[in-house]
Amino acid sequence: MSTTTGLQLRSRISKGGELELSLAEVTTPEPGPDQVVIKVEATPINPSDLGLLLGPADMSTAKASGSGAGVKITAKVPEQALPFITARLDQAMPVGNEAAGTVIKAGSSEAAQALLGKTVSAVGGAMYAQYRLLKATDCQPLPVGTTAAEGASWFVNPLTALGMTETMKAEGHKALVHTAAASNLGQMLNKICLEDGIGLVNVVRSAEQAKILKDIGAKHVVDSTSPKFMDELTQALVETGATIAFDAIGGGRLASQILTCMEIALNKTAKEYSRYGSTTHKQVYIYGSLNTGPVELVRNYGMAWGVGGWLLTPFLQKIGRPGQTRLRERVVNNLKTTFASHYTKVVSLPEALDLKNIAIYGKRATGEKFLINPNK
């Protein structure tokens, strides 16, 4: 077999506090019995990828040098951020959680051989590369007629959205709240909740975002910039009975405001007064950091509450392989409907390191999702 070499995008933060983004020429090893080599044709830039790609760098200091495959981006990383990332300092780290492409080489096992020539979605990191060696079990064959672009975002957003409704049910809640709700993920969550008859309260940050959700059938949409936000949120909580929230914002007072409104909503139907507040447990899970400031909690919601972190990987470990298979099958069967993703721009690997493009996708703004085609 001929060796396969191609470009791979890498992110390195030095001990001196400098981020460096570059493209490296790497040779992909030959596949072992249970492995395959994918020619990567589509890989999305998710907020979870930006955490590794850009880290805590101050991108207002970013500078570019070189061009094409020799392009290099540097930016300063604030000194106070370095103690939190010591494990990655001075290492050139490959980026990209998920992707789709064509299997061009396969190992000798039946499972690997069955994928040869097929378009598959895959998960496993280091996807911002032209070629990727993976275990056959980390690949999901796409239905005939599905393009790599349609299958590229099959994992992170769809399984996160399903993970939210699964967590809600497992923890005994009947409806949920979601923030930054007009995102690709938020739109998927709406479709899931409409299909499954689950009450969902969507919190957005503008009238334009509210319209995106109402146009796809969302019933309860509240705008956090509205002067009547707290009243409108409380009313939506009364109507749905939501007592669990998944918050993509993180910093600021939003988590606290949600808990407060949950308490007010519960008290509206309370049979008797308790000085310890409602006995119904109210939970906010923070799963994103669109606001990187401190989480501010103003405690006026009794004692039955919790604020914690939620991540997809530990959730998947908890439900085990049978649970994962059930969710994965639902995603793949509905890739063009419930779990369709929308992209504003498709870029090559060198274009992904263009300062103008970084300025756009680095904002993590709703409706500005980029897709990389490493072989463009």
Secondary structure, 3 states (H helix, E strand, C coil): CCCEEEEEEEEEECCCCEEEEEEEEEEECCCCCCEEEEEEEEEECCHHHHHHHCCCCEEEEEEEECCHHHCEEEEECCHHHHHHHHHHECCCEECCCEEEEEEEEECCCHHHHCCCCCEEEEECCCCCECEEEEEHHHEEECCCCCCHHHHCCCCHHHHHHHHHHHHHHHCCCCEEEEECCCCHHHHHHHHHHHHHCCEEEEEECCHHHHHHHHHCCCCEEEECCCCCHHHHHHHHHHHHCCCEEEECCEEECHHHHHHHHHHHHHHHCCCCCCCCCCCCCEEEEECCCCEEEEECCCCCCCCCEEEEECCHHHHHHHHHHHHHHHHHHHHHHCCCCCCCCCCCEEECHHHHCCHHHHHHHCCCCCCCCEEECCCC
